[in-house]
């Protein structure tokens, strides 16, 4: 029987990206679950061999404004209780943290663009080791408290907890290892209003993708492959 993966997606262009071919190579059949459109009962994420909760422009705290977030948190908590593999990216990592009772709050400043993270000692001994010294792709304006029992793996001056792990089956990333630099234009169009509001020139992000994207894609592929192969 093929292995199955569910990817919870919040906006169309923030998809599995570089992860998609890695999952295909390992025999996963992938199904997208569109948050806010597809039903998300408490047990929706339990049967898949792997769940990836992707990013998006809403907050993990938006349970009143976007009621599906409450259902999503419940489904993620059930997955966590089951102890089965779960990867959270940006909003996905924030949802994991909140499902575990940790706070999600506005960061001191938004991080958008390419900049390095500092790996902790645990991070340098983890699957994230290939990222040491490389600029990664950031796009977030909130930060998380470290969930109970989690190990911090990376930080920046702005965001203390850029990555965390719970054992070897749950990984939370504030930055976007999955993002394909060759598709940066989709991000620039999709988030055009945010870039304008924050005074960020899309040309700077486009230049960053051209400069740092290829090396990051190689390192990200190594890191994500290592995590998948260890499951």
GIZI-V934938 format. One record per run of one state. SS is the DSSP state (H for helix, E for strand, L for the rest). FROM is the first residue (numbers start at 1). TO is the last residue. If there is no record, write none. Layout:
BEGIN
ss->{SS/SS}
from->{FROM/FROM}
to->{TO/TO}
END
This chain:
BEGIN
ss->{L/E/L/H/L/E/L/E/L/H/L/E/L/H/L/E/L/E/L/H/L/H/L/E/L/E/L/E/L/E/L/H/L/H/L/H/L}
from->{1/3/10/18/26/28/35/50/54/68/83/86/90/91/100/104/117/118/120/121/125/127/132/135/145/151/156/163/167/170/174/181/191/192/199/202/231}
to->{2/9/17/25/27/34/49/53/67/82/85/89/90/99/103/116/117/119/120/124/126/131/134/144/150/155/162/166/169/173/180/190/191/198/201/230/231}
END
